Each structure stands twice: as C-alpha cells, then as structure tokens.
Amino acid sequence: MREQILEAMIARAAEVFGLNASELSGSTHYDDDLKAKSGQIVQITTYLEDEYDVEIPYMEFRRKKTFDEAAAFIEQLIDG
C-alpha cells in the first residue's frame, strides 16, 4: 500500500511543481529539494484525501520531510 501511495504522491507532486515524475523519488525532500510552499502541500494532501478517502492533518503531514515519510504517515492513517 505504501508504494501505491508514494506513486500517487509523486504523480501529483510532479503536476504541482511542473516536474517530470522521474525527477522525484521517496527520498525527495519537500523543503530542501522542492522549496514547497503551503499551497502546494495542500494541493498534494487534498488529492491524497480524495484518492484514499482519509483526512490528513496538515501540520502532521507538513512535519514529514520526505515523500517516503509522508507515504508511511498516510498508510498509518488508512490502516487506522
């Protein structure tokens, strides 16, 4: 499940940041690599909420530094 979440996150982030998905990976950092702004993070979390029918607490999600950490967090939310 985590791999599926990671793939979805990478696909959406590629759209949001105007990148090719192949440029992103689980080790991609939101801040260091992408210089992500709040609005961009919200676009990703909203997409994941719709895709996986789960509520994602923004501040907890924002504390995750990499896509891998964020995917693990989403997986935990889904599993309850």
DSSP file (Angstrom, degrees, kcal/mol; ACC not computed):
  #  RESIDUE AA STRUCTURE BP1 BP2  ACC     N-H-->O    O-->H-N    N-H-->O    O-->H-N    TCO  KAPPA ALPHA  PHI   PSI    X-CA   Y-CA   Z-CA
    1    1 A M     >        0   0    0      0, 0.0     4,-2.4     0, 0.0     5,-0.2   0.000 360.0 360.0 360.0 -39.5    0.0    0.0    0.0
    2    2 A R  H  >  +     0   0    0      1,-0.2     4,-2.8     2,-0.2     5,-0.2   0.898 360.0  52.1 -61.0 -39.9    2.8    2.4    0.8
    3    3 A E  H  > S+     0   0    0      2,-0.2     4,-2.4     1,-0.2    -1,-0.2   0.893 109.4  49.7 -63.6 -39.5    4.3    2.0   -2.6
    4    4 A Q  H  > S+     0   0    0      2,-0.2     4,-2.2     1,-0.2    -1,-0.2   0.910 111.9  48.1 -64.6 -43.1    0.9    2.8   -4.2
    5    5 A I  H  X S+     0   0    0     -4,-2.4     4,-2.7     2,-0.2    -2,-0.2   0.926 111.2  51.1 -62.7 -45.0    0.6    5.9   -2.0
    6    6 A L  H  X S+     0   0    0     -4,-2.8     4,-2.6     1,-0.2    -2,-0.2   0.911 109.5  49.9 -60.3 -43.8    4.1    7.0   -2.9
    7    7 A E  H  X S+     0   0    0     -4,-2.4     4,-2.4     2,-0.2    -1,-0.2   0.910 112.1  47.7 -61.6 -42.6    3.5    6.7   -6.6
    8    8 A A  H  X S+     0   0    0     -4,-2.2     4,-2.3     2,-0.2    -2,-0.2   0.905 112.2  49.8 -64.8 -41.4    0.3    8.7   -6.3
    9    9 A M  H  X S+     0   0    0     -4,-2.7     4,-2.7     2,-0.2    -2,-0.2   0.911 111.6  47.9 -63.9 -43.5    2.1   11.4   -4.3
   10   10 A I  H  X S+     0   0    0     -4,-2.6     4,-2.4     2,-0.2    -2,-0.2   0.911 111.0  51.0 -64.9 -42.8    4.9   11.6   -6.8
   11   11 A A  H  X S+     0   0    0     -4,-2.4     4,-1.5    -5,-0.2    -2,-0.2   0.928 114.5  43.1 -61.1 -45.0    2.5   11.8   -9.7
   12   12 A R  H  X S+     0   0    0     -4,-2.3     4,-2.6     1,-0.2    -2,-0.2   0.914 113.1  51.6 -68.6 -42.5    0.6   14.7   -8.1
   13   13 A A  H  X S+     0   0    0     -4,-2.7     4,-2.9     1,-0.2     6,-0.2   0.878 105.3  56.6 -62.6 -37.3    3.7   16.5   -6.9
   14   14 A A  H  X>S+     0   0    0     -4,-2.4     5,-2.3     1,-0.2     4,-0.7   0.914 110.6  44.5 -59.4 -42.5    5.1   16.3  -10.5
   15   15 A E  H ><5S+     0   0    0     -4,-1.5     3,-0.5     3,-0.2    -2,-0.2   0.939 114.9  47.8 -65.0 -47.5    1.9   18.1  -11.7
   16   16 A V  H 3<5S+     0   0    0     -4,-2.6    -2,-0.2     1,-0.2    -1,-0.2   0.885 120.5  36.1 -63.3 -40.8    2.0   20.7   -8.8
   17   17 A F  H 3<5S-     0   0    0     -4,-2.9    -1,-0.2    -5,-0.2    -2,-0.2   0.419 108.1-118.7 -96.5   1.2    5.7   21.5   -9.2
   18   18 A G  T <<5 +     0   0    0     -4,-0.7     2,-0.2    -3,-0.5    -3,-0.2   0.883  69.4 130.6  65.8  39.1    5.8   21.2  -13.0
   19   19 A L      < -     0   0    0     -5,-2.3     2,-0.4    -6,-0.2    -1,-0.2  -0.707  65.7-100.5-116.9 168.5    8.4   18.4  -13.0
   20   20 A N    >   -     0   0    0     -2,-0.2     3,-2.4     1,-0.1     4,-0.3  -0.756  32.2-127.3 -84.8 137.1    8.7   15.0  -14.6
   21   21 A A  G >  S+     0   0    0     -2,-0.4     3,-1.7     1,-0.3    -1,-0.1   0.794 107.9  66.9 -56.9 -28.5    7.7   12.3  -12.2
   22   22 A S  G 3  S+     0   0    0      1,-0.3    -1,-0.3     3,-0.0   -12,-0.0   0.668  91.3  63.3 -68.0 -14.5   11.0   10.5  -12.9
   23   23 A E  G <  S+     0   0    0     -3,-2.4     2,-0.3     2,-0.0    -1,-0.3   0.564  98.6  68.3 -82.6  -9.2   12.8   13.5  -11.2
   24   24 A L    <   +     0   0    0     -3,-1.7     2,-0.3    -4,-0.3   -14,-0.1  -0.791  57.4 163.6-113.4 152.9   11.1   12.7   -7.9
   25   25 A S    >   -     0   0    0     -2,-0.3     3,-1.7   -15,-0.0    42,-0.4  -0.900  55.1 -82.7-151.9 180.0   11.5    9.7   -5.5
   26   26 A G  T 3  S+     0   0    0     -2,-0.3    42,-2.8     1,-0.3    43,-0.3   0.773 125.9  55.8 -61.3 -26.2   10.8    8.6   -2.0
   27   27 A S  T 3  S+     0   0    0     40,-0.2    -1,-0.3    39,-0.2     2,-0.2   0.435  77.7 122.9 -89.3   1.9   13.9   10.5   -0.8
   28   28 A T    <   -     0   0    0     -3,-1.7    39,-1.5     1,-0.1     2,-0.4  -0.450  56.8-140.1 -63.6 131.2   12.7   13.8   -2.3
   29   29 A H  B  >> -A   66   0A   0     37,-0.2     5,-1.4    -2,-0.2     4,-0.9  -0.801   3.9-145.3 -95.5 133.3   12.5   16.5    0.4
   30   30 A Y  T  45S+     0   0    0     35,-1.8     6,-2.4    -2,-0.4     4,-0.3   0.929  98.1  27.5 -60.3 -45.9    9.6   18.9    0.4
   31   31 A D  T  >5S+     0   0    0     34,-0.4     4,-1.2     4,-0.2    -1,-0.1   0.958 126.0  40.1 -84.5 -55.3   11.7   21.8    1.7
   32   32 A D  T  45S+     0   0    0     33,-0.2    -2,-0.1     1,-0.2    -1,-0.1   0.908 129.3  26.4 -64.7 -44.3   15.3   21.1    0.6
   33   33 A D  T  <5S+     0   0    0     -4,-0.9    -3,-0.2     1,-0.1    -1,-0.2   0.876 135.9  24.2 -88.8 -40.8   14.6   19.8   -2.9
   34   34 A L  T  4<S-     0   0    0     -5,-1.4    -3,-0.2    -4,-0.3    -2,-0.2   0.609  82.1-138.9-105.0 -14.1   11.3   21.4   -3.9
   35   35 A K     <  -     0   0    0     -4,-1.2    -4,-0.2    -6,-0.2    -3,-0.1   0.922  37.1-159.4  52.3  45.3   11.1   24.5   -1.8
   36   36 A A        -     0   0    0     -6,-2.4     2,-0.2    -7,-0.1    -1,-0.1  -0.240  10.0-148.8 -64.2 139.7    7.5   23.7   -1.3
   37   37 A K    >>  -     0   0    0     -3,-0.1     4,-2.0     1,-0.1     3,-0.6  -0.671  30.6-103.6-101.4 161.8    5.0   26.4   -0.2
   38   38 A S  H 3> S+     0   0    0      1,-0.3     4,-2.6    -2,-0.2     5,-0.2   0.881 119.6  54.7 -53.4 -44.3    1.9   25.7    1.9
   39   39 A G  H 3> S+     0   0    0      1,-0.2     4,-1.8     2,-0.2    -1,-0.3   0.851 107.7  50.0 -61.7 -34.9   -0.5   25.9   -1.1
   40   40 A Q  H <> S+     0   0    0     -3,-0.6     4,-1.5     2,-0.2    -1,-0.2   0.895 110.4  49.4 -70.8 -39.9    1.5   23.3   -3.0
   41   41 A I  H  X S+     0   0    0     -4,-2.0     4,-2.8     1,-0.2     5,-0.2   0.910 108.9  53.6 -64.1 -41.4    1.4   21.0    0.0
   42   42 A V  H  X S+     0   0    0     -4,-2.6     4,-2.9     1,-0.2     5,-0.3   0.892 104.6  55.0 -61.1 -39.9   -2.3   21.5    0.4
   43   43 A Q  H  X S+     0   0    0     -4,-1.8     4,-1.6     1,-0.2    -1,-0.2   0.888 111.6  44.9 -60.5 -38.1   -2.8   20.5   -3.3
   44   44 A I  H  X S+     0   0    0     -4,-1.5     4,-2.3     2,-0.2    -2,-0.2   0.930 114.7  46.2 -71.6 -46.1   -1.0   17.2   -2.6
   45   45 A T  H  X S+     0   0    0     -4,-2.8     4,-2.6     2,-0.2    -2,-0.2   0.897 111.5  52.1 -66.0 -38.9   -2.8   16.5    0.6
   46   46 A T  H  X S+     0   0    0     -4,-2.9     4,-2.2    -5,-0.2    -1,-0.2   0.922 110.0  49.4 -62.2 -43.3   -6.2   17.3   -0.9
   47   47 A Y  H  X S+     0   0    0     -4,-1.6     4,-2.6    -5,-0.3    -2,-0.2   0.935 112.5  47.1 -59.4 -47.2   -5.5   15.0   -3.8
   48   48 A L  H  X S+     0   0    0     -4,-2.3     4,-2.5     1,-0.2     6,-0.2   0.866 109.3  54.3 -66.0 -36.4   -4.5   12.2   -1.4
   49   49 A E  H  X>S+     0   0    0     -4,-2.6     4,-1.1     2,-0.2     5,-1.0   0.927 113.4  42.3 -61.2 -44.5   -7.5   12.7    0.8
   50   50 A D  H  <5S+     0   0    0     -4,-2.2    -2,-0.2     2,-0.2    -1,-0.2   0.902 116.0  49.2 -67.8 -41.4   -9.8   12.3   -2.2
   51   51 A E  H  <5S+     0   0    0     -4,-2.6    -2,-0.2     1,-0.2    -1,-0.2   0.865 125.5  25.6 -67.3 -38.4   -7.8    9.4   -3.6
   52   52 A Y  H  <5S-     0   0    0     -4,-2.5    -1,-0.2     2,-0.2    -2,-0.2   0.318  99.0-124.1-113.8   6.5   -7.7    7.4   -0.3
   53   53 A D  T  <5 +     0   0    0     -4,-1.1     2,-0.3     1,-0.2    -3,-0.2   0.928  68.5 126.1  50.4  54.2  -10.8    8.7    1.5
   54   54 A V      < -     0   0    0     -5,-1.0     2,-0.5    -6,-0.2    -1,-0.2  -0.987  62.5-122.1-140.3 146.8   -8.8    9.7    4.5
   55   55 A E        -     0   0    0     -2,-0.3    -9,-0.1    22,-0.1   -10,-0.0  -0.810  26.1-157.4 -91.6 127.6   -8.5   13.0    6.4
   56   56 A I        -     0   0    0     -2,-0.5     2,-0.5   -11,-0.1    -7,-0.1  -0.909  15.0-133.0-109.9 113.1   -4.9   14.2    6.6
   57   57 A P     >  -     0   0    0      0, 0.0     4,-2.5     0, 0.0     5,-0.2  -0.512  18.1-146.9 -64.3 116.2   -3.9   16.5    9.4
   58   58 A Y  H  > S+     0   0    0     -2,-0.5     4,-2.8     1,-0.2     5,-0.2   0.895  91.4  49.2 -55.4 -49.5   -2.0   19.2    7.6
   59   59 A M  H  > S+     0   0    0      1,-0.2     4,-1.1     2,-0.2    -1,-0.2   0.874 112.6  47.6 -64.6 -37.4    0.5   20.1   10.3
   60   60 A E  H  4 S+     0   0    0     -3,-0.2     4,-0.5     2,-0.2     3,-0.5   0.923 113.7  48.0 -67.4 -42.9    1.4   16.5   11.0
   61   61 A F  H >< S+     0   0    0     -4,-2.5     3,-1.6     1,-0.2    -2,-0.2   0.911 107.4  56.6 -61.0 -41.8    1.8   15.9    7.2
   62   62 A R  H 3< S+     0   0    0     -4,-2.8    -1,-0.2     1,-0.3    -2,-0.2   0.763  96.9  63.6 -64.0 -26.6    4.0   19.0    6.9
   63   63 A R  T 3< S+     0   0    0     -4,-1.1     2,-0.4    -3,-0.5    -1,-0.3   0.670  80.5  97.4 -72.9 -16.0    6.4   17.7    9.6
   64   64 A K    <   -     0   0    0     -3,-1.6   -34,-0.2    -4,-0.5     6,-0.0  -0.606  60.4-162.7 -75.5 130.4    7.3   14.8    7.3
   65   65 A K        +     0   0    0     -2,-0.4   -35,-1.8   -36,-0.1   -34,-0.4   0.823  64.4  35.3 -87.3 -32.5   10.5   15.7    5.5
   66   66 A T  B  > S-A   29   0A   0    -37,-0.2     4,-2.1   -36,-0.1   -37,-0.2  -0.753  80.8-112.3-120.6 166.2   10.5   13.2    2.6
   67   67 A F  H  > S+     0   0    0    -39,-1.5     4,-2.8   -42,-0.4     5,-0.2   0.878 118.2  56.1 -62.1 -37.5    7.9   11.6    0.3
   68   68 A D  H  > S+     0   0    0    -42,-2.8     4,-2.3     2,-0.2    -1,-0.2   0.935 107.9  46.9 -60.1 -46.6    8.7    8.2    2.0
   69   69 A E  H  > S+     0   0    0    -43,-0.3     4,-2.0     1,-0.2    -1,-0.2   0.906 113.8  48.5 -61.8 -41.5    8.0    9.6    5.4
   70   70 A A  H  X S+     0   0    0     -4,-2.1     4,-2.4     2,-0.2    -2,-0.2   0.898 110.2  50.9 -66.7 -40.7    4.7   11.2    4.2
   71   71 A A  H  X S+     0   0    0     -4,-2.8     4,-2.4     2,-0.2    -2,-0.2   0.896 109.9  50.3 -64.5 -39.9    3.6    7.9    2.4
   72   72 A A  H  X S+     0   0    0     -4,-2.3     4,-2.0     2,-0.2    -1,-0.2   0.894 110.3  50.8 -63.4 -39.6    4.3    6.0    5.6
   73   73 A F  H  X S+     0   0    0     -4,-2.0     4,-1.9     2,-0.2    -2,-0.2   0.924 110.6  47.7 -63.7 -45.9    2.2    8.5    7.5
   74   74 A I  H  X S+     0   0    0     -4,-2.4     4,-2.4     1,-0.2    -2,-0.2   0.908 109.4  54.3 -62.0 -42.5   -0.7    8.2    5.1
   75   75 A E  H  X S+     0   0    0     -4,-2.4     4,-2.5     1,-0.2    -1,-0.2   0.901 107.3  50.6 -59.1 -41.3   -0.5    4.5    5.2
   76   76 A Q  H  X S+     0   0    0     -4,-2.0     4,-1.0     1,-0.2    -1,-0.2   0.897 109.5  50.8 -63.6 -40.1   -0.9    4.6    9.0
   77   77 A L  H  < S+     0   0    0     -4,-1.9     3,-0.3     1,-0.2    -2,-0.2   0.904 111.7  47.4 -63.9 -41.1   -3.9    6.9    8.7
   78   78 A I  H  < S+     0   0    0     -4,-2.4    -2,-0.2     1,-0.2    -1,-0.2   0.910 111.5  49.9 -66.3 -42.9   -5.6    4.5    6.3
   79   79 A D  H  <        0   0    0     -4,-2.5    -1,-0.2    -5,-0.2    -2,-0.2   0.650 360.0 360.0 -73.1 -14.2   -4.8    1.4    8.4
   80   80 A G     <        0   0    0     -4,-1.0    -3,-0.2    -3,-0.3    -4,-0.1   0.458 360.0 360.0  85.8 360.0   -6.3    3.2   11.4
